[in-house]
Amino acid sequence: MAGNESAGIHLIKKAVEFDNDKKYEEAFVHYKEGIHILIESLKAIQDEKKRVAFRDKISSYMERAEKIKVLVDQSKEYEKYHEQINIEENSIGYSYEKIFSRFLKDESLDYVEVNDPYIKARHQTHNFLRFCEMLVKLTKIIKRIILLTTRDEDTNGINQQEAKLNEIRESLQKRNVELTVKFSEGLHDREIRLSSGWIVKIGRGLDYFKPPESREKLCIGFHDLDLRPCYSTTIDIFHQKSTKFSK
């Protein structure tokens, strides 16, 4: 193998390693340099079959490099991204799917962290369950959900809180999704972090829906949260290149 060809292949191998680690900027640089060297090496190959095979490999590397370039450019745009959604009192149409579904199409999304100090009361654990159901339904390879919350101050409440969260954990396990629950008494922030880099901060956390009109009678909005009136709150959406998760 000629020296230039060997150097080009070495760069491509490094590019693949960076690619697998989702370090796309480094991957793109190595693909670009490696492809340039391999194209120069192609000129020295006389055997037509080898030239065709070599050219096909280069084409596949170029195709991947072009896709990574899109990801790199997209990432740079995301770093500037900030969207704010103001939910007015009694407004409808703000289900979890409405807010989150567009961010759940990323095939690399496998971790989600929910920081919410108020996953205690019965309706709050039900809201968290609805959120988990949405993740299971709309994501492709979700593997882990991390919940950081606070303990119920009432002794009986603590037992009920842990029991309900354990039920959700057991149900998620059947779907091959791990639920990790952690408690932090000093927790105040309410935000949801996706492993794809998106951060969604909701002023009221997951608990921004008003109770159904009647808890005794069936009514529209009882199950479908898009039809449930909301409390007034603000949602801020950001993107970070590197998102840190609780260990």
N, C-alpha and C positions, 0 to 999 in steps of 0.2 A: 504494500500500500504506500503510495507516494506521501511525502511529508505534508503537503498542503491538504490532501484528502484526509489524512489522519487528524490534522488540526481541525478541519471542518467538522468531522464526525464527533470529535471531542466536544466542540462547542454545541453541537446539536444535542448531545447527551446531557450536557449541563442545562440546556434550554428545557429539555423534557423534565428534568428534576425540578427546576424552578416552576415549570408549568404545573406539575403534580402537586407542588406545595402552594399553588395559587399565588406565587410571587410573579405576577404577570409582567411587570416592567422589566425585571431582570431576564425573564424568559424571552421577551420580545427582542431585547438587545442581543442575546446569545443566538436566537434563531436567525436574526438579521445578519450577524457576522458570519455564522456558520454557513448559511445559504450562499453568501457572497463567495466564500472560499470554495464551496462545492461546485458552484457554477464555473469558477476558473479551472477547477480540477477536471470538469467534464470535457473541456477542450482537448485534454491530453489523452482521452480514452478513444482508441481506434476501433475496437470491436463494437459493431452496431448493436448487438443484443445487450451488451453491458451498458452502452450509452442510453438505450431506451429504459432499462431498469433503473439506471442512475438518475435519469431525468424524471422518472415517475416518483422516485423518492424525494427529489428536490421539490417537485410540484406539491407533494403532500405536506412537506415542511412549510412551503410558502403559504399554502391554504390555512394551516394552523396559525402561522405568524399573522396573517391578515385578521383572523378571528380574535387573536390576542390583542392586536392593535386596537380593535373596536372596544375591547374590555378596558384597555388602558385609558383610551380617550373618554370612555364612559365614566370610569372611576374618577378622572380629573374633574369632570362635570359634577359628579355626585358630591365631591368634596365641598362644592359651593352651594349645595342644595339645602334649602330651608323652606318648608311649606307649613303654613299655619291654617288650621281649620277651627273656626269659631262655631260651636254648637249653641244655638239659642235655646232658652227655656221652652220646654214643651214641643220642640221640633222633632220630627221623625225622619227616618231614612239613614240612620247612622249605626247600623248593626256592625258587629266586628268584621264580618265579611266585606262590608262596604269600605271600611277603613283599611283593612289589612290585605285583602285578596291580591292586589296588584304587586305586593312585595313578596308574595309566597310562590311565585312562578319560577324563581331562581332554582335551578337544579342542584346548586351547591348548598342550599339551605338545609342544614341538619341539626342546628341547635337554636333554641329560643330561650331567652331568660326573661322572666316576668318579675319585676321589682314592684311590689304593691303591699303596703302595710295593712291593708284592709281586705284580707281574704279570711274572714273569721265567721261572720254570720252566715246563716243558711243560704240566703239569696246571693251572698258574695261567693261562696264556694260553688253555687250553681252557675254563676257567671264565669268563674274560672273553668268549670267543666265545659261550658259552651265554647270558650276560647280554645281549649284543648281539642274539642271535637272539630273545630274549624281547621286547626293545624293538621290533624290527622287526615281530614278530607281533602285539603287543598295543596298540601306539600307532597313532594315525591319521595324524599328520603329522610324525613324527620326522624332523628334517633334519640334526642334528649330534650326534655323541657325542664328548666330550672326555675323554681319558685322561691323567691326571697320575700318573706313576709314577717309579721309579728304575731306573737301568741295572744290568744284571747285572754283577757284579764280575769275572767271568771273561771273557777276550777272546772265546773261542769262544761263551760264553753270550750275550755282547752281540750277536754276529752272528745267532745263532739267535733271540734275542728280537726283534730288529728285523725279521728275515725273517718270523716268524710274525705280528707286528703288521701288517706290510705286506700279508700275505695277507688278513688280516681287513679291512684298509682297502680293498683292491681288491674284495673281495666285497661290502662295504657300498656301495661306489660304484655297483655294478650295481643296487642298491635305492634309489639316489638319496639315500643317507645319507653324510654326510662324517664321517670319523674323523680327529680331530686328536690326535696323541700328543705329549706333552711330558714331559721328564725333569727332576726336581728332586732333587738328592742329599740335601737336608735334609728331605725329605718324611717325616712320621711319621703324620699323621692319615689315618684311613680313613673316608671318607664319600662318599655319593652324593647329588648335588644335582640336582633336577629343576627345569626352568624354571617349573613351576607353583608353586614355592615349597617343596615338600617336601624335607626333608633326612633321609637315613637313614644313621646312623652304626653300623657293624658292627665290633665289637671286633677281629675277625680279618680284616676286609675280605671280599672275595669268597671267600677260601680257608678256608671253615669246614666243608667236607665232608671226611670221612675217605676214604682210598683204598678202592676196591672190595675185597671180601673176597679176591678172587683176580684178578690181572692176567693170568693165563694162561688161566683158565677163565671161561666166561660165568656170571654170577650176578645175582640180583635186586638192583637198585640200581646196576648198572653204568652204565646210561643215564638212568634216571628218578631225578632227584635228590630227589624226594619220598620215595623208598625208600632213600636213602643215609644211613647214620648220620653224625651231625655231631660236631664238636668242641664243647666247652663255650664259649659266647660270649654276649655281650649285644648287643642291637640297640636303639638309641634312635632314635625318630622324632619330628621336630619340623616346624614350618611357619614360614617367614619370609615376610613380605609382599613383601620385595624380596630376591631371591637373586642374589648376585654370581657371575659365572663368570670363569674364566681367559680372558685375551685371547690 
